[in-house]
Structure formats: structure tokens, C-alpha cells
Amino acid sequence: MNFEPDHVLQSADRALSPRVLGRGWRCGLPLLAASVLAILAVYWDTAKSIAAIWRSSDTFTHGYLIVPIKLILVWTKRREVAALTPGPTPWVFCC
């Protein structure tokens, strides 16, 4: 298998362009955002209690680092994610 990272990065850079967003991302990205917001809405009280524990306990203050670290990790992989094309997966509704 011949792997050319420059070719992958160039195609991923084109995929990051708003003009090139395919049908999969135009449908998938709003669904992903809506799903994250729905989960936050459902578990808002739990998230508030977790943050209260982080504030009051010296043992769990590192919890505030989780979100920034996750955002940095996602940012470093943005090209690989942009090169993917989301699509429907009907088998998840079987279970």
C-alpha cells in the first residue's frame, strides 16, 4: 500500500473549505451538534454537580483540563476528520 501523506493533507484541506462541504457533512454536522446539545440539556443538572465537585475538591480540580485537552486533540486531527464522509448507518436502529 502506497501512502502519500501530502496528498491526504491536500485533499483534507480542500474538504475543510466551506464551498466543498459534501452532502454528508451538511447533514451530519448539524445532527452531531443537535445531539451534543440534547445530551447537555438532558444531563445539565449532572454537569452542574460535577463542576461543583471540581470547584470544591482539591482531588478533582484536574477535571477542568478535560475539555481543553479534548479540544486540542480534536484540532490536531481536524484534517483526518474532514477527509471522512459521514453517512447513514441503518443497522444502529436494529437493537
N, C-alpha and C positions, 0 to 999 in steps of 0.2 A: 504494500500500500504506500503510495507516494503522498506525503503530507506536505503541503505548502502553506505555512502559516501566514505569509504575506497576502496570499490570495484570499484566505479566510478572513483576515482583518479588513481587507479592502471591501469584500462583499458585506461584511458586518457594518462597516462604516456607511455603506450605501443603505443598508437596512435601517440604520438609525435616522436617516433622513425622513422628515415627516411626509415628503412627497412620495416616498417609496413604500410606506407602510402598507402591507398587504391586507387583504380581507380578514385573514386570521387575527392579526393584531388589532385591527379596527374593531373587531367584535370581542376579542379575548381580553384586551386591556381594560375596557370599561367593566366587563364581567368580573375580572380579578379585583379591581378597585371596589366594586359594589360588594363583593364577597368579604373583603377585608373590613370594610365599613360596617357590614352587617354583623360580623363576628365581634367587632369592637362594641357595637351597640348592645348586643346580647350580653356580653361579659363586662360591661362598663363598671359595675359595682366590684367585680373581682379585680379588675385592673386597678381601680382606686385603692382597694385594700392592699394589693401587692405594693403599690407605690408608697402607701403609708408604712408598711413594714420596712421598705428600703430606707425611708426617712428616719425611722425611729431606732433601727438596729445597726450597730457597727458591723455586725457579721454579714449583712446582706446589702451593704451600700454599693457593692460592685454591680448590682442589678442595673444601675443607671448606665453602665457601659455596654449593655447588651444591644440596645437599639443602634447606637452609633457604630459599633463594630459590625453589626449586620449590614448596615447601610454601606459601609466601606467595602465589605466583601462583595455585596451585590454590584457596587460601582466598578470594582475591578473585573468583574465578569460580564459587564454590560454588552460587550461586543459578541460574546458567545451566545448570550440570551437573545440579542437582536437578530442573530443569524437563524434562530429557530423560528418555525412557523407553527403557531398554535392551531389546533384543530379539534373538532368534536371527538369525544370518546364515549360512544353509547354504552359500552359494557359497564361503566360505573353505576348505571341505573338498575342493573340486574340484581344487585344484592340488597 
